[in-house]
Amino acid sequence: MRWIPKWYHLGMSVQIAVRLPDELVAYVDTLVSEGGGSRAAVVARALGLYQQQLSAERDARILEASGDYDDFDDLVGHVAVGD
């Protein structure tokens, strides 16, 4: 077996097959045609955003459970200034 350099794996990805409803495929294709890159890039971006959303929701649940909101007073004031 040949040795594969570590740097080779940095840019590699795993190919998977996914079945999607026709309307989602049409939407992905629309995004691609509008300059969104490839189908794979659109799906990867969408999954990345979904991952961020789930993480933010988890953080919000942790914050809600802790009940410690005092540290956010300055942030709320800063954001309110932009309104």
C-alpha positions in Angstrom: 0.0 0.0 0.0 1.3 3.4 -0.9 1.9 6.1 1.7 -0.5 9.1 1.3 0.8 12.5 2.7 -1.2 14.1 5.5 -1.6 17.3 3.5 -3.6 15.4 0.8 -6.4 14.8 3.2 -6.8 18.4 4.1 -8.7 19.2 0.9 -10.5 15.9 0.6 -14.1 15.3 1.3 -16.4 12.3 1.5 -19.0 11.8 -1.2 -22.4 10.8 -0.1 -25.7 10.1 -1.9 -28.7 12.0 -0.7 -32.3 11.7 -1.9 -34.1 15.0 -1.8 -37.7 16.0 -2.9 -37.9 17.5 -6.4 -38.7 21.0 -5.1 -35.6 21.1 -2.9 -33.4 20.0 -5.8 -35.0 22.7 -8.0 -34.2 25.3 -5.3 -30.6 24.1 -5.0 -30.3 24.3 -8.8 -31.7 27.8 -8.7 -29.1 28.8 -6.1 -26.4 27.2 -8.2 -27.5 29.1 -11.3 -27.5 32.3 -9.4 -23.8 31.8 -8.6 -24.0 29.7 -5.5 -21.3 27.3 -6.6 -22.0 23.7 -7.1 -24.8 21.6 -5.6 -22.3 20.2 -3.1 -21.3 23.8 -2.1 -25.0 24.8 -1.6 -25.8 21.7 0.5 -22.6 22.1 2.5 -23.4 25.8 3.2 -26.9 24.9 4.2 -25.8 22.2 6.6 -23.2 24.5 8.1 -25.9 27.2 8.8 -28.1 24.5 10.3 -25.3 23.4 12.5 -24.8 27.0 13.7 -28.5 27.3 14.4 -28.7 24.1 16.5 -25.6 25.3 18.4 -27.2 28.7 19.1 -30.4 27.0 20.2 -28.5 24.8 22.5 -26.6 27.8 23.9 -29.9 29.6 24.4 -31.3 26.7 26.4 -28.2 26.6 28.6 -28.5 30.4 29.2 -32.2 30.1 30.0 -31.6 27.2 32.4 -28.9 29.2 34.2 -31.0 32.3 34.5 -27.9 34.6 34.5 -28.9 37.4 32.1 -27.0 40.3 33.9 -24.0 40.0 31.7 -26.1 40.8 28.6 -27.3 44.3 29.8 -24.4 46.1 28.0 -24.9 44.1 24.8 -28.6 44.8 24.7 -27.9 48.5 25.2 -25.4 48.4 22.4 -27.7 46.6 20.0 -30.6 48.9 20.8 -28.5 51.9 19.8 -28.5 50.6 16.2 -32.3 50.8 16.0 
